[in-house]
Amino acid sequence: MKILNIALLALLSQSPTLAQTKVNKHQIDTAVQNFMRTAKVPGVAIAVLKNGVLLYENVYGVSNLELNTPVKRNTVFELASLTKQMTAALIATLAKEGKLSLDDKLVKYIDNPPAAWQDITIRQLLSHMSGLQMAFEQKTNESYLLNYSKAFMLEGAKALPLIAKPGTKWKYSDQGYFLAGLALEKATGQNFDTLMINRFFKPMGMVNTRFLNQDDIISNRAQGYLVKNGQYFHDRRSWQFELTPHFGVMSTIDDMVAYEKSLVKGDIITADVLKQLTTPSRVFYTKPNEQYAYGMGWEIHDFGSRHIAGHSGYTGTTYLRDMTTGLTVILLTNRDADFGPHPSILTNRIAKIVDPNFPAY
């Protein structure tokens, strides 16, 4: 079990707001271990922060069942769709700098686009309001291929019809985020991965964060699993995509702590950009004292004055931020979220342990 260092204890004692935050480590550990057992999650890394101050961090279980290697703070997990919030932030940041506009038409950046794409904007791609379908990569015999070039991915995207007129219907779309990344490359003349690394990861101090490349040897990489009939199986995601703004980032719990601290500082992703991303683009429902919506790369769940934003990845990752109180819970796991209780159950439970007034949902 990790303990707070002397510098952090001193900071807590100097700040009435932070000092009032009680972190019951035993309760958190018990919640994590119970979830791992009942949901059959092999490995977990968690961090809890308040206004950018690390309150608690711990690791549990194994990263590879075959080798019985423990999860460590430098274990590299696939973030999957948590990548989308970073992609949206990068595009919004470069839009602020005038490299492109969120209201640009996609066709400005795509050669020989389908006629149906004429009215799609970059903003609609990032908010899943483009009318595009979810998956788009071509398959053979219902299986993904080993390698996909950008050109082949674009060919697959062009071949699919829209499911709705742009701007009229919300549909979660990996296709949309791929095209947004492609547009950013055309607008800047730079490789998407390189832009993300140089603009975000390096200045944020995310030293072990990278994009997935199946050909590379990735030190301390966690193996992904799924569960069927109570048994573990490999999550066989061995295909390689040349451009992955929709799912490709890999990171560690320490690096995600650095990312959250940077978000709080607003030094790389500015406060106005973050506000833009966490402002509803599509409201799903409104109830008395509650609203559920989607921004750009963030789900938004408001309860009265509590403005809560988050996102998950299907590899078993979850990022939860209470924008009102500053409480953040980051959870990385190596069990596919679609094959068992969703990891967001655990992040919400931890948030409730740290803040008893955290909304229950």
C-alpha positions as CSV (number, residue, x, y, z in Angstrom):
1,M,0.0,0.0,0.0
2,K,1.3,3.4,-0.9
3,I,1.6,6.2,1.6
4,L,1.6,10.0,1.2
5,N,5.1,11.5,1.2
6,I,6.2,14.3,3.6
7,A,5.9,17.0,1.0
8,L,2.3,16.1,0.3
9,L,1.4,15.9,3.9
10,A,2.8,19.4,4.4
11,L,0.8,20.6,1.5
12,L,-2.4,19.1,2.9
13,S,-1.8,20.6,6.3
14,Q,-1.5,24.1,4.7
15,S,-4.7,23.8,2.7
16,P,-8.0,23.7,4.5
17,T,-9.8,22.4,1.4
18,L,-7.4,19.6,0.8
19,A,-7.0,18.8,4.5
20,Q,-10.7,18.1,4.7
21,T,-10.4,15.4,2.1
22,K,-10.3,12.1,3.9
23,V,-8.9,9.2,2.0
24,N,-9.8,5.9,3.6
25,K,-7.1,3.7,2.0
26,H,-8.5,0.5,3.5
27,Q,-11.9,1.2,2.1
28,I,-10.5,1.9,-1.3
29,D,-8.3,-1.2,-1.3
30,T,-11.3,-3.3,-0.2
31,A,-13.5,-1.9,-3.0
32,V,-10.8,-2.6,-5.6
33,Q,-10.1,-6.1,-4.4
34,N,-13.7,-7.0,-4.2
35,F,-14.3,-5.7,-7.7
36,M,-11.3,-7.6,-9.1
37,R,-12.6,-10.8,-7.5
38,T,-16.3,-10.5,-8.5
39,A,-15.6,-9.0,-12.0
40,K,-12.6,-11.2,-12.7
41,V,-10.1,-8.4,-13.4
42,P,-6.5,-9.6,-13.4
43,G,-4.7,-6.3,-12.8
44,V,-5.5,-2.7,-11.7
45,A,-3.8,0.6,-11.3
46,I,-5.6,3.5,-9.7
47,A,-5.0,7.1,-8.7
48,V,-7.1,9.6,-6.8
49,L,-6.4,13.3,-7.0
50,K,-8.0,16.5,-5.7
51,N,-7.3,19.7,-7.7
52,G,-4.2,18.1,-9.1
53,V,-2.8,16.9,-5.7
54,L,-2.3,13.1,-5.6
55,L,-4.2,11.7,-2.6
56,Y,-3.8,8.0,-3.3
57,E,-2.2,5.7,-5.8
58,N,-1.9,1.9,-5.8
59,V,-1.5,-1.1,-8.0
60,Y,-3.0,-4.6,-7.7
61,G,-2.9,-8.0,-9.3
62,V,-1.0,-9.2,-12.4
63,S,-0.4,-7.7,-15.8
64,N,0.2,-11.0,-17.5
65,L,-1.5,-14.2,-16.3
66,E,0.9,-16.5,-18.2
67,L,4.0,-14.9,-16.7
68,N,2.4,-14.0,-13.4
69,T,4.0,-10.5,-13.6
70,P,2.6,-8.0,-11.1
71,V,1.1,-4.7,-12.1
72,K,3.5,-1.9,-11.3
73,R,3.2,1.9,-11.5
74,N,5.1,1.8,-14.8
75,T,2.9,-1.0,-16.3
76,V,1.7,0.2,-19.7
77,F,-2.0,-0.3,-20.4
78,E,-3.9,0.3,-23.6
79,L,-6.2,3.3,-23.0
80,A,-8.4,2.5,-25.9
81,S,-11.1,5.2,-26.3
82,L,-9.7,7.3,-23.5
83,T,-7.5,8.4,-26.5
84,K,-10.5,10.3,-27.8
85,Q,-10.4,13.0,-25.1
86,M,-6.7,13.6,-26.0
87,T,-7.4,13.7,-29.7
88,A,-10.3,16.2,-29.2
89,A,-8.0,18.3,-26.9
90,L,-5.2,18.3,-29.5
91,I,-7.5,19.3,-32.4
92,A,-9.2,22.0,-30.2
93,T,-5.8,23.3,-29.1
94,L,-4.5,23.6,-32.7
95,A,-7.8,25.1,-33.8
96,K,-7.3,27.8,-31.1
97,E,-3.9,28.5,-32.7
98,G,-5.5,28.9,-36.1
99,K,-4.2,25.7,-37.7
100,L,-7.7,24.7,-38.6
101,S,-11.3,25.4,-37.4
102,L,-13.7,23.1,-35.6
103,D,-16.3,24.4,-38.1
104,D,-14.2,23.5,-41.1
105,K,-15.9,21.0,-43.5
106,L,-14.2,17.6,-43.5
107,V,-14.1,17.6,-47.3
108,K,-11.6,20.5,-47.1
109,Y,-9.0,17.9,-46.0
110,I,-10.1,14.7,-47.9
111,D,-9.3,14.0,-51.5
112,N,-12.3,12.8,-53.6
113,P,-14.7,12.6,-50.6
114,P,-18.1,11.0,-50.9
115,A,-20.9,13.4,-51.7
116,A,-22.6,12.4,-48.4
117,W,-19.7,14.0,-46.5
118,Q,-20.2,17.5,-47.9
119,D,-21.8,18.9,-44.7
120,I,-19.7,17.1,-42.0
121,T,-17.7,19.4,-39.8
122,I,-14.7,18.7,-37.6
123,R,-16.8,19.6,-34.6
124,Q,-19.4,17.0,-35.6
125,L,-16.7,14.3,-35.9
126,L,-15.4,15.0,-32.4
127,S,-18.9,15.1,-30.8
128,H,-20.2,12.0,-32.7
129,M,-22.8,14.0,-34.5
130,S,-21.5,13.4,-38.0
131,G,-23.9,10.7,-39.1
132,L,-21.0,8.3,-39.6
133,Q,-21.1,4.7,-38.5
134,M,-19.0,3.2,-35.7
135,A,-16.6,0.7,-37.2
136,F,-15.3,1.1,-40.7
137,E,-12.1,-1.0,-41.2
138,Q,-12.6,-3.6,-43.9
139,K,-12.6,-7.3,-42.8
140,T,-12.1,-10.7,-44.4
141,N,-14.3,-13.5,-43.2
142,E,-15.5,-11.3,-40.4
143,S,-11.9,-10.9,-39.1
144,Y,-9.6,-7.9,-39.1
145,L,-6.5,-7.9,-41.2
146,L,-3.0,-7.9,-39.8
147,N,-2.1,-4.4,-41.1
148,Y,-4.1,-1.3,-42.2
149,S,-2.5,1.7,-44.0
150,K,-4.1,5.1,-43.7
151,A,-5.2,4.9,-47.4
152,F,-6.8,1.5,-46.8
153,M,-8.6,2.8,-43.7
154,L,-9.9,5.8,-45.7
155,E,-11.0,3.5,-48.5
156,G,-13.1,1.5,-45.9
157,A,-14.6,4.7,-44.4
158,K,-15.6,6.1,-47.9
159,A,-17.4,2.9,-48.7
160,L,-19.9,3.1,-45.9
161,P,-23.2,5.1,-46.1
162,L,-24.2,7.6,-43.5
163,I,-26.7,6.5,-40.9
164,A,-28.1,10.0,-40.5
165,K,-27.9,13.5,-41.9
166,P,-24.9,15.3,-40.2
167,G,-25.8,17.2,-37.1
168,T,-29.2,15.4,-36.6
169,K,-28.3,12.1,-34.7
170,W,-25.7,11.1,-32.1
171,K,-23.8,7.9,-32.9
172,Y,-20.5,6.9,-31.3
173,S,-18.1,6.7,-34.1
174,D,-14.5,5.5,-34.3
175,Q,-14.7,6.3,-38.0
176,G,-15.3,10.0,-37.1
177,Y,-12.3,10.2,-34.9
178,F,-10.1,8.5,-37.5
179,L,-11.2,11.1,-40.1
180,A,-10.6,14.0,-37.6
181,G,-7.1,12.8,-37.1
182,L,-6.6,12.5,-40.9
183,A,-7.9,16.1,-41.3
184,L,-5.5,17.3,-38.6
185,E,-2.6,15.8,-40.5
186,K,-3.6,17.5,-43.7
187,A,-4.1,20.8,-42.0
188,T,-0.7,20.8,-40.2
189,G,1.4,18.7,-42.6
190,Q,2.5,16.7,-39.6
191,N,2.1,13.1,-38.4
192,F,-0.7,12.8,-35.8
193,D,1.3,10.7,-33.4
194,T,4.2,13.0,-33.5
195,L,2.0,16.0,-32.9
196,M,0.4,14.3,-29.8
197,I,3.8,13.3,-28.4
198,N,5.5,16.7,-28.9
199,R,2.5,18.9,-28.0
200,F,1.2,16.9,-25.0
201,F,3.1,13.9,-23.8
202,K,6.6,15.3,-23.7
203,P,5.8,18.7,-22.1
204,M,3.4,16.9,-19.6
205,G,6.2,14.6,-18.5
206,M,4.4,11.5,-19.7
207,V,7.6,9.6,-20.3
208,N,6.1,6.1,-20.8
209,T,3.2,7.1,-22.9
210,R,3.1,6.2,-26.6
211,F,1.0,5.0,-29.5
212,L,0.4,1.3,-30.0
213,N,2.6,-0.4,-32.5
214,Q,2.3,-4.1,-32.7
215,D,5.8,-4.5,-34.1
216,D,7.5,-2.8,-31.2
217,I,8.8,-4.3,-28.0
218,I,6.9,-2.4,-25.4
219,S,8.5,-2.7,-21.9
220,N,6.1,-3.5,-19.0
221,R,3.1,-3.9,-21.3
222,A,0.0,-5.3,-19.8
223,Q,-1.7,-8.2,-21.6
224,G,-5.4,-7.7,-22.3
225,Y,-8.0,-10.3,-21.4
226,L,-11.7,-11.0,-21.8
227,V,-13.9,-13.3,-19.8
228,K,-16.2,-15.9,-21.2
229,N,-18.2,-18.4,-19.1
230,G,-16.0,-17.4,-16.1
231,Q,-12.7,-18.2,-17.9
232,Y,-10.0,-15.8,-19.0
233,F,-9.0,-15.6,-22.7
234,H,-6.6,-13.4,-24.6
235,D,-8.2,-10.3,-26.0
236,R,-6.8,-10.9,-29.5
237,R,-6.3,-7.4,-30.8
238,S,-3.1,-8.0,-32.7
239,W,-4.0,-5.9,-35.9
240,Q,-2.0,-2.8,-36.6
241,F,-3.5,0.5,-37.8
242,E,-1.3,3.2,-39.2
243,L,-3.4,6.0,-37.7
244,T,-5.3,5.6,-34.4
245,P,-6.7,8.8,-33.0
246,H,-9.7,6.8,-31.9
247,F,-8.0,4.3,-29.6
248,G,-4.2,4.1,-30.0
249,V,-2.6,5.7,-26.8
250,M,-0.9,3.5,-24.3
251,S,0.1,4.8,-20.8
252,T,0.9,4.1,-17.2
253,I,-0.8,5.2,-14.0
254,D,2.1,7.6,-13.2
255,D,1.8,9.2,-16.6
256,M,-2.0,9.6,-16.3
257,V,-1.4,11.3,-12.9
258,A,0.9,13.7,-14.8
259,Y,-1.8,14.3,-17.4
260,E,-4.4,15.1,-14.8
261,K,-2.0,17.5,-13.0
262,S,-1.4,19.3,-16.3
263,L,-5.2,19.5,-16.9
264,V,-5.5,21.2,-13.5
265,K,-2.7,23.6,-14.2
266,G,-4.1,24.4,-17.7
267,D,-0.5,24.9,-19.0
268,I,-0.8,22.6,-22.0
269,I,-4.5,22.0,-22.5
270,T,-5.9,25.4,-21.4
271,A,-8.9,25.9,-19.2
272,D,-10.9,27.3,-22.1
273,V,-10.2,24.3,-24.3
274,L,-11.1,21.9,-21.5
275,K,-14.4,23.9,-21.0
276,Q,-15.1,23.7,-24.7
277,L,-14.6,19.9,-24.7
278,T,-16.8,19.4,-21.6
279,T,-19.7,21.6,-22.7
280,P,-22.6,19.5,-24.0
281,S,-22.8,19.0,-27.8
282,R,-25.6,16.5,-27.5
283,V,-28.0,16.2,-24.5
284,F,-29.3,12.7,-24.1
285,Y,-31.8,13.5,-21.3
286,T,-32.7,16.1,-18.8
287,K,-34.4,15.2,-15.5
288,P,-35.0,17.3,-12.4
289,N,-31.6,18.1,-11.0
290,E,-29.8,15.8,-13.6
291,Q,-28.6,16.0,-17.1
292,Y,-26.6,13.5,-19.2
293,A,-24.8,14.6,-22.3
294,Y,-21.7,14.3,-24.6
295,G,-19.2,17.0,-25.4
296,M,-16.1,16.3,-27.4
297,G,-14.3,13.3,-26.1
298,W,-16.0,13.5,-22.8
299,E,-19.3,12.2,-21.4
300,I,-20.9,14.8,-19.1
301,H,-23.2,14.0,-16.2
302,D,-24.5,16.9,-14.2
303,F,-26.3,16.6,-10.9
304,G,-27.4,20.1,-9.7
305,S,-24.3,22.1,-9.5
306,R,-22.0,19.1,-9.8
307,H,-20.4,19.0,-13.2
308,I,-19.0,15.5,-13.8
309,A,-17.1,14.5,-16.9
310,G,-15.5,11.2,-17.8
311,H,-14.8,8.6,-20.4
312,S,-14.0,4.9,-20.6
313,G,-12.1,2.6,-22.9
314,Y,-13.2,-0.9,-23.8
315,T,-9.8,-2.3,-22.6
316,G,-11.1,-1.6,-19.1
317,T,-9.9,2.0,-18.5
318,T,-12.0,4.8,-16.9
319,Y,-11.3,8.5,-16.2
320,L,-13.7,10.3,-13.9
321,R,-13.5,14.1,-13.1
322,D,-15.7,16.1,-10.8
323,M,-15.2,19.5,-12.4
324,T,-16.9,21.2,-9.5
325,T,-14.9,19.8,-6.6
326,G,-11.7,18.8,-8.4
327,L,-11.9,15.1,-7.4
328,T,-10.5,12.8,-10.1
329,V,-10.3,9.0,-10.2
330,I,-8.2,7.2,-12.8
331,L,-8.6,3.5,-13.3
332,L,-6.5,1.3,-15.6
333,T,-7.3,-2.4,-15.9
334,N,-6.5,-5.3,-18.3
335,R,-9.9,-6.8,-18.7
336,D,-12.1,-5.9,-21.6
337,A,-15.0,-3.8,-20.3
338,D,-17.6,-5.6,-22.4
339,F,-17.0,-8.9,-20.7
340,G,-18.1,-8.3,-17.1
341,P,-19.2,-5.5,-14.8
342,H,-18.1,-2.2,-16.2
343,P,-15.0,-0.6,-14.5
344,S,-16.9,2.7,-14.2
345,I,-18.8,1.0,-11.3
346,L,-15.5,0.9,-9.4
347,T,-14.5,4.5,-10.2
348,N,-17.8,5.8,-9.0
349,R,-17.5,3.7,-5.9
350,I,-14.1,5.1,-5.1
351,A,-15.3,8.6,-5.7
352,K,-18.1,8.0,-3.3
353,I,-15.6,6.6,-0.7
354,V,-13.5,9.8,-0.9
355,D,-16.4,12.1,-1.2
356,P,-19.6,10.8,0.4
357,N,-21.6,13.5,-1.3
358,F,-20.5,12.3,-4.8
359,P,-23.7,11.7,-6.8
360,A,-24.7,8.0,-6.9
361,Y,-25.3,6.9,-10.5
